[in-house]
Amino acid sequence: MTAKYEAGVIFSVAESEEATAALKEKINDLIAKNGTIESIDDWGKRRLAYPINDETEGYYVFFNFESEAQFPAELERIAKITDGVLRAIVIKK
């Protein structure tokens, strides 16, 4: 049984724009491999509410997708251990 989810990911802007694009593509490919992407809401570079790892800006991307119930936990785990990702959360819609 599948359900709809939203993954919010904040990427570090300390890296180059190419590195940020590569990380975004990596997360996108992981979701596409394990589910169906409905939309990607790319907010771009924004100021963080509080510093994370001494960074005050991040690159925000929200992925709306549909997948099996066990995948969101795995996606969140992978995103949190990936260098260049400041924060990641997956919620069920």
C-alpha positions as CSV (number, residue, x, y, z in Angstrom):
1,M,0.0,0.0,0.0
2,T,1.3,3.4,-0.9
3,A,0.9,6.8,0.7
4,K,1.7,10.4,-0.1
5,Y,4.7,12.1,1.6
6,E,6.6,15.4,1.5
7,A,10.4,15.5,2.1
8,G,11.9,18.8,3.1
9,V,15.7,19.0,2.6
10,I,18.0,21.9,3.4
11,F,21.3,21.7,1.6
12,S,24.5,23.5,2.6
13,V,25.4,26.5,0.5
14,A,29.0,26.4,1.7
15,E,29.7,24.0,-1.2
16,S,29.5,25.1,-4.9
17,E,26.3,25.4,-6.8
18,E,27.3,22.2,-8.8
19,A,27.7,20.3,-5.5
20,T,24.2,21.4,-4.3
21,A,22.7,20.5,-7.7
22,A,24.4,17.0,-7.5
23,L,23.0,16.4,-4.0
24,K,19.5,17.5,-5.1
25,E,19.8,15.1,-8.1
26,K,20.9,12.3,-5.8
27,I,17.9,12.7,-3.5
28,N,15.6,13.0,-6.5
29,D,17.0,9.8,-8.0
30,L,16.6,7.9,-4.7
31,I,13.0,8.9,-4.5
32,A,12.3,8.1,-8.1
33,K,13.8,4.7,-7.7
34,N,11.6,3.9,-4.7
35,G,8.4,5.7,-5.5
36,T,6.7,8.2,-7.7
37,I,7.6,11.9,-7.6
38,E,4.6,14.2,-7.9
39,S,6.3,17.5,-7.7
40,I,9.5,19.3,-6.6
41,D,9.2,22.7,-4.9
42,D,12.6,24.4,-5.2
43,W,12.7,27.4,-2.9
44,G,16.3,28.1,-3.5
45,K,18.7,29.9,-1.1
46,R,17.1,31.2,2.1
47,R,18.2,32.5,5.5
48,L,18.0,29.9,8.2
49,A,16.0,30.7,11.4
50,Y,19.1,29.8,13.4
51,P,22.7,28.8,12.5
52,I,23.3,25.2,11.7
53,N,27.0,24.1,11.7
54,D,27.9,27.8,11.7
55,E,25.9,28.4,8.5
56,T,23.3,31.0,8.3
57,E,21.9,30.2,4.8
58,G,20.6,27.0,3.2
59,Y,19.2,25.8,-0.1
60,Y,15.6,24.6,0.5
61,V,13.9,21.9,-1.7
62,F,10.6,20.1,-1.0
63,F,9.9,16.8,-2.7
64,N,6.3,15.5,-2.9
65,F,6.1,11.8,-3.7
66,E,4.2,8.6,-3.2
67,S,5.8,5.4,-2.0
68,E,5.6,2.4,0.2
69,A,5.4,2.9,4.0
70,Q,9.0,1.7,4.8
71,F,10.8,4.1,2.3
72,P,10.4,7.5,4.1
73,A,12.4,6.3,7.1
74,E,15.2,5.1,4.8
75,L,15.1,8.4,2.8
76,E,15.4,10.4,6.0
77,R,18.2,8.2,7.3
78,I,20.2,8.6,4.1
79,A,19.7,12.3,3.9
80,K,20.8,12.9,7.5
81,I,24.1,11.0,6.9
82,T,24.9,12.7,3.6
83,D,27.5,15.4,3.7
84,G,26.1,18.7,2.4
85,V,22.6,18.1,3.9
86,L,22.0,20.4,6.9
87,R,18.5,19.1,7.7
88,A,15.9,16.6,6.3
89,I,12.4,15.6,7.4
90,V,9.8,13.4,5.8
91,I,6.1,13.8,6.7
92,K,3.1,11.9,5.6
93,K,0.4,14.0,4.0
